[in-house]
Every structure is written in C-alpha cells, then in structure tokens.
Amino acid sequence: MAKDWQYRHKREKEKEVFQEFDDWSRQDLMEYILQLRSGLDEMQEIIKHGTSNPASDPEKAFTETDYKQGWSYPTKIAFLLTINKKPLTSEELHKLLLKLDSHYKDYDSPRNNLTVTLNRTLKSGRIKKIKVPGIRSLYYALPEWVDKEGEIKPPFKHHFQFFV
C-alpha cells in the first residue's frame, strides 16, 4: 500500500513524458535523440580533455548560452556542473534552473521535481554526492571529480574553494 502512491506517481510522470512527444514524428524523435547524444559527446570530450577553460579552447568551451531547453533534466544538471566547474548544492542548482530553464518554474513544485531528478541522476551514476564535514548541505559533482570514497580528487580540489 505504501508503494501504491509511488507507482501512481511514476505512471503519471510517464504519461507526461509521452504527452510531450505525442505529436512528434519518428524522424523528429530520432533527430532529437541524435542532437542530445551529440551534446553529451561534446560535454564528455570537454571533461575528458580538460578543455572547459575558455582560454585553452574557446571553440569547445560551454557557457550558459549553450543551455538547451530540450535536454533531459539529468543532462541539464550535468551541464550546469560542467560550466560551473565546481560541485553545487541543490539550492544552487535550483537557482540556476530557475534562471535558465523556461519549463522548470512551471512545475507545481520545482524543488520536488529537482529532488526526484537528483536522486534519479545519482542512481544512474551521472553525478555523485559529496558530504562536507561541518556543512549541512550535500554537494553534487561529476563522477570524474570524485574518488571511490566520495572525496574530491586532488586534480580538482583547486577548483573548489571550500575543500582547500
């Protein structure tokens, strides 16, 4: 009985997703998926080669203007972490999404949507959570920034002033 509401909620969310793409043709959907994959590949390339610094490679650097409304929320969260180059709290992510995402503020409860998305993204391994002693909030980081124990890796510590 306790899981019944979760099942209903999941089914409602699935219906919302299907409605979003309901009038799309097969070709439109395929192009959209390829566009998302291309964006992910570009982000992975920047992360892999460390070219997220605009001075080192201005053609491949991402900025807020590269934010795409059509991305999934896990992709949007990974993108926000990438362009900010530091772990962010859910509050910081919430403020950025309110600023950049035209659909985010339309949810009945944007913060609840963000919490669900963060948990889903954590479960999939696209982001990692970091608990800093003495700080109540959790920070979210890209997996490349964190070791197996959940600590920031040495090459990335200089990006994060609160870890120094």
CORQUI-V869597 format. One line per field, one symbol per residue. psi: psi as a letter, one per 30 degrees, with the letter a starting at -180 (. if undefined). A space follows every 50 residues. Layout:
psi = ???
//
This chain:
psi = eefeeeeeeeeeeeeeeeeegegkleeeeeeeeeeeeeeeeeeeeeeegh gfjeeeifffkklfffkkeflleeeeeeeeeeffhlklleeeeeeeeeef jffeffkeieeeeeeeeeeeeeefgfllkkkkkfkekkkklkeffkaffg kkkeffeffjfff.
//
